[in-house]
Amino acid sequence: MIAVKVQKDEDGNAARVRVEGHAFFARYGQDIVCAAASALTQTTIMAMQKFLSVDPLVEKKEGCLALVVPEHLRQDKKQKAQLLLETMVLGLKEIAASYPGYIEVQEEYMP
């Protein structure tokens, strides 16, 4: 199963996102759940870099992608980054609703 963990700051903004695991919906190379989750997360990171000139701290390894939003962004960039991240989370939640048991999205507030 793919586990998505979204950690929000005290203002309710997504500060950290970790996507870990494999869906095992289908064979490697044919797994539409993994492909959809990968496409959403990778596109969000590329959009932050290209359109906002924001480089989130990204960790990528087999079966895991983690990103941390830089803390000290101008307010306009922070709002746009949040829009991108919330859109990504919305898409991941929709995949989870369509393919229960293959992907799970959890949101929590950071201490």
N, CA, C and O atoms as CSV, one atom per row, in Angstrom:
chain,resi,resn,atom,element,x,y,z
A,1,MET,N,N,0.839,-1.176,0.000
A,1,MET,CA,C,0.000,0.000,0.000
A,1,MET,C,C,0.888,1.246,0.000
A,1,MET,O,O,1.965,1.253,0.596
A,2,ILE,N,N,0.427,2.282,-0.667
A,2,ILE,CA,C,1.097,3.579,-0.641
A,2,ILE,C,C,0.539,4.346,0.555
A,2,ILE,O,O,-0.675,4.487,0.703
A,3,ALA,N,N,1.430,4.836,1.398
A,3,ALA,CA,C,1.042,5.644,2.556
A,3,ALA,C,C,1.482,7.078,2.310
A,3,ALA,O,O,2.665,7.352,2.111
A,4,VAL,N,N,0.521,7.984,2.327
A,4,VAL,CA,C,0.802,9.408,2.159
A,4,VAL,C,C,0.564,10.079,3.504
A,4,VAL,O,O,-0.510,9.959,4.095
A,5,LYS,N,N,1.577,10.781,3.973
A,5,LYS,CA,C,1.470,11.494,5.242
A,5,LYS,C,C,1.710,12.969,4.973
A,5,LYS,O,O,2.783,13.358,4.513
A,6,VAL,N,N,0.711,13.785,5.260
A,6,VAL,CA,C,0.803,15.230,5.080
A,6,VAL,C,C,0.858,15.858,6.464
A,6,VAL,O,O,-0.069,15.710,7.260
A,7,GLN,N,N,1.945,16.556,6.744
A,7,GLN,CA,C,2.089,17.236,8.026
A,7,GLN,C,C,1.850,18.722,7.805
A,7,GLN,O,O,2.458,19.354,6.942
A,8,LYS,N,N,0.940,19.259,8.617
A,8,LYS,CA,C,0.578,20.670,8.489
A,8,LYS,C,C,1.113,21.469,9.659
A,8,LYS,O,O,1.248,20.967,10.775
A,9,ASP,N,N,1.417,22.745,9.370
A,9,ASP,CA,C,1.895,23.632,10.428
A,9,ASP,C,C,0.711,24.180,11.210
A,9,ASP,O,O,-0.436,23.816,10.952
A,10,GLU,N,N,0.994,25.056,12.166
A,10,GLU,CA,C,-0.073,25.583,13.034
A,10,GLU,C,C,-1.101,26.414,12.282
A,10,GLU,O,O,-2.204,26.629,12.785
A,11,ASP,N,N,-0.758,26.886,11.081
A,11,ASP,CA,C,-1.696,27.655,10.263
A,11,ASP,C,C,-2.512,26.766,9.327
A,11,ASP,O,O,-3.357,27.258,8.578
A,12,GLY,N,N,-2.261,25.460,9.369
A,12,GLY,CA,C,-2.981,24.535,8.499
A,12,GLY,C,C,-2.365,24.368,7.130
A,12,GLY,O,O,-2.975,23.773,6.241
A,13,ASN,N,N,-1.154,24.890,6.948
A,13,ASN,CA,C,-0.463,24.762,5.670
A,13,ASN,C,C,0.356,23.476,5.629
A,13,ASN,O,O,0.997,23.102,6.611
A,14,ALA,N,N,0.327,22.809,4.484
A,14,ALA,CA,C,1.140,21.612,4.304
A,14,ALA,C,C,2.605,22.013,4.363
A,14,ALA,O,O,3.063,22.844,3.579
A,15,ALA,N,N,3.334,21.421,5.291
A,15,ALA,CA,C,4.746,21.749,5.463
A,15,ALA,C,C,5.640,20.603,5.016
A,15,ALA,O,O,6.739,20.820,4.507
A,16,ARG,N,N,5.155,19.380,5.211
A,16,ARG,CA,C,5.917,18.184,4.835
A,16,ARG,C,C,4.955,17.161,4.250
A,16,ARG,O,O,3.826,17.004,4.715
A,17,VAL,N,N,5.426,16.471,3.225
A,17,VAL,CA,C,4.646,15.390,2.617
A,17,VAL,C,C,5.579,14.213,2.398
A,17,VAL,O,O,6.681,14.371,1.875
A,18,ARG,N,N,5.134,13.043,2.798
A,18,ARG,CA,C,5.915,11.819,2.592
A,18,ARG,C,C,5.010,10.796,1.925
A,18,ARG,O,O,3.919,10.502,2.414
A,19,VAL,N,N,5.475,10.259,0.805
A,19,VAL,CA,C,4.751,9.231,0.053
A,19,VAL,C,C,5.653,8.008,0.044
A,19,VAL,O,O,6.776,8.053,-0.460
A,20,GLU,N,N,5.153,6.914,0.606
A,20,GLU,CA,C,6.024,5.761,0.805
A,20,GLU,C,C,5.269,4.465,0.494
A,20,GLU,O,O,4.086,4.320,0.801
A,21,GLY,N,N,5.983,3.543,-0.117
A,21,GLY,CA,C,5.433,2.223,-0.383
A,21,GLY,C,C,5.057,2.027,-1.841
A,21,GLY,O,O,5.306,2.881,-2.692
A,22,HIS,N,N,4.459,0.895,-2.098
A,22,HIS,CA,C,3.996,0.532,-3.439
A,22,HIS,C,C,2.549,0.084,-3.351
A,22,HIS,O,O,2.141,-0.516,-2.357
A,23,ALA,N,N,1.787,0.365,-4.368
A,23,ALA,CA,C,0.370,0.005,-4.357
A,23,ALA,C,C,0.158,-1.493,-4.556
A,23,ALA,O,O,-0.731,-2.080,-3.939
A,24,PHE,N,N,0.967,-2.115,-5.413
A,24,PHE,CA,C,0.796,-3.522,-5.783
A,24,PHE,C,C,-0.591,-3.782,-6.381
A,24,PHE,O,O,-1.188,-4.841,-6.184
A,25,PHE,N,N,-1.083,-2.779,-7.117
A,25,PHE,CA,C,-2.350,-2.934,-7.820
A,25,PHE,C,C,-2.174,-3.828,-9.046
A,25,PHE,O,O,-3.063,-4.599,-9.405
A,26,ALA,N,N,-1.015,-3.707,-9.676
A,26,ALA,CA,C,-0.705,-4.490,-10.876
A,26,ALA,C,C,0.802,-4.701,-10.930
A,26,ALA,O,O,1.545,-4.218,-10.077
A,27,ARG,N,N,1.237,-5.436,-11.956
A,27,ARG,CA,C,2.669,-5.691,-12.126
A,27,ARG,C,C,3.430,-4.384,-12.321
A,27,ARG,O,O,2.881,-3.371,-12.755
A,28,TYR,N,N,4.721,-4.448,-11.981
A,28,TYR,CA,C,5.603,-3.310,-12.187
A,28,TYR,C,C,5.498,-2.847,-13.641
A,28,TYR,O,O,5.548,-3.661,-14.563
A,29,GLY,N,N,5.356,-1.558,-13.834
A,29,GLY,CA,C,5.232,-0.997,-15.173
A,29,GLY,C,C,3.799,-0.901,-15.660
A,29,GLY,O,O,3.524,-0.243,-16.664
A,30,GLN,N,N,2.874,-1.560,-14.946
A,30,GLN,CA,C,1.461,-1.515,-15.317
A,30,GLN,C,C,0.581,-1.043,-14.167
A,30,GLN,O,O,-0.646,-1.059,-14.269
A,31,ASP,N,N,1.197,-0.631,-13.093
A,31,ASP,CA,C,0.462,-0.247,-11.890
A,31,ASP,C,C,-0.017,1.200,-12.010
A,31,ASP,O,O,0.756,2.136,-11.806
A,32,ILE,N,N,-1.294,1.374,-12.342
A,32,ILE,CA,C,-1.840,2.717,-12.567
A,32,ILE,C,C,-1.950,3.527,-11.278
A,32,ILE,O,O,-1.920,4.756,-11.325
A,33,VAL,N,N,-2.076,2.870,-10.143
A,33,VAL,CA,C,-2.155,3.587,-8.872
A,33,VAL,C,C,-0.797,4.209,-8.549
A,33,VAL,O,O,-0.719,5.385,-8.194
A,34,CYS,N,N,0.264,3.426,-8.671
A,34,CYS,CA,C,1.613,3.967,-8.448
A,34,CYS,C,C,1.927,5.065,-9.466
A,34,CYS,O,O,2.492,6.100,-9.115
A,35,ALA,N,N,1.563,4.837,-10.705
A,35,ALA,CA,C,1.841,5.824,-11.745
A,35,ALA,C,C,1.113,7.138,-11.477
A,35,ALA,O,O,1.682,8.215,-11.658
A,36,ALA,N,N,-0.125,7.051,-11.052
A,36,ALA,CA,C,-0.900,8.261,-10.773
A,36,ALA,C,C,-0.311,9.027,-9.591
A,36,ALA,O,O,-0.168,10.249,-9.651
A,37,ALA,N,N,0.029,8.322,-8.526
A,37,ALA,CA,C,0.616,8.978,-7.349
A,37,ALA,C,C,1.959,9.611,-7.708
A,37,ALA,O,O,2.251,10.732,-7.291
A,38,SER,N,N,2.761,8.907,-8.467
A,38,SER,CA,C,4.062,9.449,-8.886
A,38,SER,C,C,3.892,10.684,-9.760
A,38,SER,O,O,4.593,11.680,-9.581
A,39,ALA,N,N,2.969,10.615,-10.698
A,39,ALA,CA,C,2.748,11.754,-11.598
A,39,ALA,C,C,2.314,12.991,-10.819
A,39,ALA,O,O,2.807,14.089,-11.081
A,40,LEU,N,N,1.407,12.829,-9.874
A,40,LEU,CA,C,0.942,13.977,-9.085
A,40,LEU,C,C,2.065,14.583,-8.246
A,40,LEU,O,O,2.243,15.801,-8.227
A,41,THR,N,N,2.806,13.745,-7.564
A,41,THR,CA,C,3.849,14.274,-6.691
A,41,THR,C,C,4.992,14.901,-7.477
A,41,THR,O,O,5.466,15.983,-7.131
A,42,GLN,N,N,5.431,14.232,-8.520
A,42,GLN,CA,C,6.542,14.756,-9.327
A,42,GLN,C,C,6.145,16.067,-10.019
A,42,GLN,O,O,6.945,17.000,-10.082
A,43,THR,N,N,4.932,16.139,-10.528
A,43,THR,CA,C,4.473,17.345,-11.210
A,43,THR,C,C,4.368,18.511,-10.233
A,43,THR,O,O,4.686,19.645,-10.590
A,44,THR,N,N,3.930,18.246,-9.016
A,44,THR,CA,C,3.843,19.304,-8.009
A,44,THR,C,C,5.218,19.872,-7.704
A,44,THR,O,O,5.381,21.090,-7.619
A,45,ILE,N,N,6.196,19.015,-7.540
A,45,ILE,CA,C,7.567,19.474,-7.275
A,45,ILE,C,C,8.089,20.291,-8.455
A,45,ILE,O,O,8.664,21.362,-8.263
A,46,MET,N,N,7.891,19.788,-9.671
A,46,MET,CA,C,8.368,20.522,-10.854
A,46,MET,C,C,7.664,21.864,-10.989
A,46,MET,O,O,8.297,22.846,-11.376
A,47,ALA,N,N,6.365,21.937,-10.680
A,47,ALA,CA,C,5.623,23.195,-10.767
A,47,ALA,C,C,6.144,24.205,-9.751
A,47,ALA,O,O,6.279,25.389,-10.060
A,48,MET,N,N,6.438,23.737,-8.535
A,48,MET,CA,C,6.993,24.643,-7.527
A,48,MET,C,C,8.326,25.213,-8.000
A,48,MET,O,O,8.604,26.398,-7.815
A,49,GLN,N,N,9.138,24.372,-8.603
A,49,GLN,CA,C,10.449,24.818,-9.075
A,49,GLN,C,C,10.329,25.753,-10.274
A,49,GLN,O,O,10.952,26.814,-10.302
A,50,LYS,N,N,9.535,25.363,-11.254
A,50,LYS,CA,C,9.471,26.135,-12.500
A,50,LYS,C,C,8.671,27.427,-12.369
A,50,LYS,O,O,9.125,28.483,-12.811
A,51,PHE,N,N,7.498,27.353,-11.774
A,51,PHE,CA,C,6.608,28.514,-11.769
A,51,PHE,C,C,6.794,29.433,-10.564
A,51,PHE,O,O,6.470,30.619,-10.626
A,52,LEU,N,N,7.320,28.879,-9.466
A,52,LEU,CA,C,7.473,29.685,-8.256
A,52,LEU,C,C,8.931,29.934,-7.883
A,52,LEU,O,O,9.216,30.723,-6.982
A,53,SER,N,N,9.853,29.265,-8.574
A,53,SER,CA,C,11.273,29.314,-8.214
A,53,SER,C,C,11.476,28.941,-6.747
A,53,SER,O,O,12.288,29.538,-6.039
A,54,VAL,N,N,10.719,27.940,-6.314
A,54,VAL,CA,C,10.822,27.411,-4.960
A,54,VAL,C,C,11.386,26.003,-5.066
A,54,VAL,O,O,10.864,25.164,-5.800
A,55,ASP,N,N,12.452,25.756,-4.329
A,55,ASP,CA,C,13.054,24.425,-4.308
A,55,ASP,C,C,12.761,23.752,-2.983
A,55,ASP,O,O,13.468,23.975,-2.000
A,56,PRO,N,N,11.719,22.924,-2.950
A,56,PRO,CA,C,11.479,22.200,-1.706
A,56,PRO,C,C,12.613,21.208,-1.477
A,56,PRO,O,O,13.244,20.739,-2.424
A,57,LEU,N,N,12.858,20.899,-0.227
A,57,LEU,CA,C,13.834,19.869,0.095
A,57,LEU,C,C,13.184,18.544,-0.288
A,57,LEU,O,O,12.128,18.192,0.237
A,58,VAL,N,N,13.812,17.814,-1.197
A,58,VAL,CA,C,13.224,16.584,-1.729
A,58,VAL,C,C,14.158,15.415,-1.470
A,58,VAL,O,O,15.364,15.495,-1.703
A,59,GLU,N,N,13.582,14.340,-0.990
A,59,GLU,CA,C,14.302,13.081,-0.818
A,59,GLU,C,C,13.587,12.045,-1.684
A,59,GLU,O,O,12.390,11.803,-1.525
A,60,LYS,N,N,14.332,11.445,-2.593
A,60,LYS,CA,C,13.768,10.409,-3.460
A,60,LYS,C,C,14.612,9.157,-3.343
A,60,LYS,O,O,15.838,9.206,-3.442
A,61,LYS,N,N,13.956,8.053,-3.136
A,61,LYS,CA,C,14.603,6.752,-3.206
A,61,LYS,C,C,13.524,5.745,-3.584
A,61,LYS,O,O,12.340,6.081,-3.606
A,62,GLU,N,N,13.916,4.555,-3.873
A,62,GLU,CA,C,12.976,3.529,-4.312
A,62,GLU,C,C,11.812,3.422,-3.328
A,62,GLU,O,O,12.006,3.115,-2.152
A,63,GLY,N,N,10.619,3.675,-3.819
A,63,GLY,CA,C,9.419,3.527,-3.012
A,63,GLY,C,C,9.172,4.628,-2.010
A,63,GLY,O,O,8.344,4.470,-1.113
A,64,CYS,N,N,9.884,5.760,-2.142
A,64,CYS,CA,C,9.713,6.838,-1.175
A,64,CYS,C,C,10.011,8.193,-1.808
A,64,CYS,O,O,11.007,8.363,-2.511
A,65,LEU,N,N,9.140,9.138,-1.547
A,65,LEU,CA,C,9.365,10.524,-1.930
A,65,LEU,C,C,8.930,11.381,-0.749
A,65,LEU,O,O,7.809,11.253,-0.257
A,66,ALA,N,N,9.815,12.244,-0.306
A,66,ALA,CA,C,9.482,13.157,0.784
A,66,ALA,C,C,9.839,14.563,0.354
A,66,ALA,O,O,10.858,14.787,-0.300
A,67,LEU,N,N,8.990,15.511,0.726
A,67,LEU,CA,C,9.303,16.906,0.427
A,67,LEU,C,C,8.987,17.769,1.636
A,67,LEU,O,O,8.036,17.525,2.379
A,68,VAL,N,N,9.814,18.776,1.801
A,68,VAL,CA,C,9.641,19.755,2.861
A,68,VAL,C,C,9.605,21.127,2.212
A,68,VAL,O,O,10.500,21.479,1.444
A,69,VAL,N,N,8.584,21.896,2.516
A,69,VAL,CA,C,8.447,23.243,1.971
A,69,VAL,C,C,9.384,24.171,2.744
A,69,VAL,O,O,9.397,24.141,3.975
A,70,PRO,N,N,10.168,24.993,2.042
A,70,PRO,CA,C,11.036,25.941,2.753
A,70,PRO,C,C,10.213,26.816,3.699
A,70,PRO,O,O,9.114,27.251,3.355
A,71,GLU,N,N,10.744,27.067,4.875
A,71,GLU,CA,C,9.988,27.800,5.898
A,71,GLU,C,C,9.839,29.285,5.608
A,71,GLU,O,O,8.790,29.865,5.886
A,72,HIS,N,N,10.859,29.898,5.061
A,72,HIS,CA,C,10.851,31.355,4.932
A,72,HIS,C,C,10.588,31.781,3.494
A,72,HIS,O,O,11.486,32.253,2.796
A,73,LEU,N,N,9.354,31.607,3.068
A,73,LEU,CA,C,8.939,32.044,1.736
A,73,LEU,C,C,8.164,33.346,1.859
A,73,LEU,O,O,7.505,33.606,2.866
A,74,ARG,N,N,8.258,34.155,0.814
A,74,ARG,CA,C,7.391,35.336,0.764
A,74,ARG,C,C,5.942,34.863,0.786
A,74,ARG,O,O,5.632,33.763,0.327
A,75,GLN,N,N,5.068,35.690,1.317
A,75,GLN,CA,C,3.664,35.302,1.478
A,75,GLN,C,C,3.013,34.893,0.158
A,75,GLN,O,O,2.248,33.929,0.124
A,76,ASP,N,N,3.302,35.608,-0.927
A,76,ASP,CA,C,2.693,35.273,-2.211
A,76,ASP,C,C,3.157,33.904,-2.703
A,76,ASP,O,O,2.352,33.135,-3.228
A,77,LYS,N,N,4.434,33.590,-2.543
A,77,LYS,CA,C,4.945,32.285,-2.966
A,77,LYS,C,C,4.416,31.184,-2.050
A,77,LYS,O,O,4.116,30.080,-2.506
A,78,LYS,N,N,4.305,31.486,-0.766
A,78,LYS,CA,C,3.782,30.505,0.181
A,78,LYS,C,C,2.342,30.129,-0.175
A,78,LYS,O,O,1.980,28.953,-0.138
A,79,GLN,N,N,1.526,31.117,-0.518
A,79,GLN,CA,C,0.136,30.852,-0.889
A,79,GLN,C,C,0.054,30.016,-2.164
A,79,GLN,O,O,-0.755,29.092,-2.249
A,80,LYS,N,N,0.870,30.329,-3.133
A,80,LYS,CA,C,0.859,29.577,-4.391
A,80,LYS,C,C,1.386,28.158,-4.187
A,80,LYS,O,O,0.861,27.207,-4.766
A,81,ALA,N,N,2.415,28.021,-3.369
A,81,ALA,CA,C,2.929,26.680,-3.066
A,81,ALA,C,C,1.859,25.849,-2.373
A,81,ALA,O,O,1.713,24.660,-2.653
A,82,GLN,N,N,1.113,26.471,-1.471
A,82,GLN,CA,C,0.039,25.752,-0.786
A,82,GLN,C,C,-1.061,25.322,-1.748
A,82,GLN,O,O,-1.614,24.230,-1.614
A,83,LEU,N,N,-1.375,26.160,-2.700
A,83,LEU,CA,C,-2.372,25.801,-3.707
A,83,LEU,C,C,-1.927,24.564,-4.485
A,83,LEU,O,O,-2.719,23.653,-4.727
A,84,LEU,N,N,-0.655,24.542,-4.874
A,84,LEU,CA,C,-0.126,23.379,-5.581
A,84,LEU,C,C,-0.175,22.135,-4.702
A,84,LEU,O,O,-0.602,21.072,-5.151
A,85,LEU,N,N,0.261,22.264,-3.452
A,85,LEU,CA,C,0.279,21.111,-2.550
A,85,LEU,C,C,-1.126,20.611,-2.234
A,85,LEU,O,O,-1.358,19.403,-2.208
A,86,GLU,N,N,-2.055,21.514,-1.995
A,86,GLU,CA,C,-3.429,21.096,-1.703
A,86,GLU,C,C,-4.081,20.433,-2.917
A,86,GLU,O,O,-4.897,19.523,-2.768
A,87,THR,N,N,-3.720,20.890,-4.114
A,87,THR,CA,C,-4.207,20.242,-5.329
A,87,THR,C,C,-3.653,18.830,-5.442
A,87,THR,O,O,-4.374,17.903,-5.809
A,88,MET,N,N,-2.367,18.666,-5.124
A,88,MET,CA,C,-1.758,17.343,-5.126
A,88,MET,C,C,-2.456,16.426,-4.123
A,88,MET,O,O,-2.783,15.285,-4.450
A,89,VAL,N,N,-2.684,16.916,-2.908
A,89,VAL,CA,C,-3.341,16.116,-1.870
A,89,VAL,C,C,-4.763,15.762,-2.294
A,89,VAL,O,O,-5.210,14.636,-2.075
A,90,LEU,N,N,-5.470,16.700,-2.891
A,90,LEU,CA,C,-6.814,16.419,-3.399
A,90,LEU,C,C,-6.787,15.271,-4.402
A,90,LEU,O,O,-7.613,14.361,-4.334
A,91,GLY,N,N,-5.840,15.314,-5.327
A,91,GLY,CA,C,-5.715,14.239,-6.312
A,91,GLY,C,C,-5.383,12.907,-5.669
A,91,GLY,O,O,-5.934,11.877,-6.057
A,92,LEU,N,N,-4.478,12.913,-4.679
A,92,LEU,CA,C,-4.119,11.670,-3.987
A,92,LEU,C,C,-5.314,11.112,-3.215
A,92,LEU,O,O,-5.507,9.897,-3.167
A,93,LYS,N,N,-6.112,11.984,-2.615
A,93,LYS,CA,C,-7.314,11.537,-1.906
A,93,LYS,C,C,-8.334,10.924,-2.864
A,93,LYS,O,O,-9.006,9.950,-2.526
A,94,GLU,N,N,-8.442,11.492,-4.042
A,94,GLU,CA,C,-9.369,10.943,-5.041
A,94,GLU,C,C,-8.915,9.566,-5.513
A,94,GLU,O,O,-9.738,8.675,-5.724
A,95,ILE,N,N,-7.610,9.395,-5.677
A,95,ILE,CA,C,-7.090,8.074,-6.041
A,95,ILE,C,C,-7.395,7.093,-4.916
A,95,ILE,O,O,-7.812,5.964,-5.175
A,96,ALA,N,N,-7.191,7.515,-3.668
A,96,ALA,CA,C,-7.474,6.651,-2.517
A,96,ALA,C,C,-8.950,6.271,-2.458
A,96,ALA,O,O,-9.284,5.141,-2.102
A,97,ALA,N,N,-9.828,7.198,-2.802
A,97,ALA,CA,C,-11.262,6.900,-2.797
A,97,ALA,C,C,-11.626,5.911,-3.899
A,97,ALA,O,O,-12.514,5.078,-3.720
A,98,SER,N,N,-10.950,6.000,-5.022
A,98,SER,CA,C,-11.227,5.109,-6.152
A,98,SER,C,C,-10.564,3.745,-6.000
A,98,SER,O,O,-11.055,2.749,-6.531
A,99,TYR,N,N,-9.454,3.701,-5.278
A,99,TYR,CA,C,-8.684,2.455,-5.118
A,99,TYR,C,C,-8.389,2.201,-3.640
A,99,TYR,O,O,-7.227,2.174,-3.235
A,100,PRO,N,N,-9.441,2.014,-2.830
A,100,PRO,CA,C,-9.200,1.778,-1.400
A,100,PRO,C,C,-8.382,0.504,-1.208
A,100,PRO,O,O,-8.537,-0.480,-1.932
A,101,GLY,N,N,-7.514,0.559,-0.217
A,101,GLY,CA,C,-6.656,-0.586,0.050
A,101,GLY,C,C,-5.337,-0.538,-0.689
A,101,GLY,O,O,-4.453,-1.358,-0.440
A,102,TYR,N,N,-5.195,0.418,-1.599
A,102,TYR,CA,C,-3.952,0.546,-2.373
A,102,TYR,C,C,-3.190,1.822,-2.047
A,102,TYR,O,O,-1.974,1.895,-2.226
A,103,ILE,N,N,-3.919,2.832,-1.565
A,103,ILE,CA,C,-3.288,4.104,-1.187
A,103,ILE,C,C,-4.110,4.711,-0.057
A,103,ILE,O,O,-5.339,4.647,-0.054
A,104,GLU,N,N,-3.407,5.297,0.896
A,104,GLU,CA,C,-4.057,5.905,2.055
A,104,GLU,C,C,-3.421,7.264,2.295
A,104,GLU,O,O,-2.200,7.402,2.228
A,105,VAL,N,N,-4.249,8.275,2.575
A,105,VAL,CA,C,-3.757,9.625,2.816
A,105,VAL,C,C,-4.127,10.016,4.238
A,105,VAL,O,O,-5.292,9.947,4.631
A,106,GLN,N,N,-3.114,10.430,5.008
A,106,GLN,CA,C,-3.326,10.899,6.369
A,106,GLN,C,C,-2.813,12.329,6.484
A,106,GLN,O,O,-1.758,12.673,5.951
A,107,GLU,N,N,-3.569,13.139,7.179
A,107,GLU,CA,C,-3.148,14.511,7.457
A,107,GLU,C,C,-3.055,14.681,8.967
A,107,GLU,O,O,-3.913,14.208,9.712
A,108,GLU,N,N,-2.011,15.358,9.401
A,108,GLU,CA,C,-1.843,15.606,10.831
A,108,GLU,C,C,-1.163,16.944,11.024
A,108,GLU,O,O,-0.488,17.457,10.132
A,109,TYR,N,N,-1.359,17.496,12.212
A,109,TYR,CA,C,-0.688,18.741,12.564
A,109,TYR,C,C,0.625,18.432,13.243
A,109,TYR,O,O,0.704,17.529,14.077
A,110,MET,N,N,1.654,19.175,12.891
A,110,MET,CA,C,2.968,18.992,13.487
A,110,MET,C,C,2.932,19.536,14.917
A,110,MET,O,O,2.229,20.505,15.206
A,111,PRO,N,N,3.689,18.907,15.793
A,111,PRO,CA,C,3.736,19.413,17.182
A,111,PRO,C,C,4.455,20.739,17.264
A,111,PRO,O,O,4.586,21.304,18.350
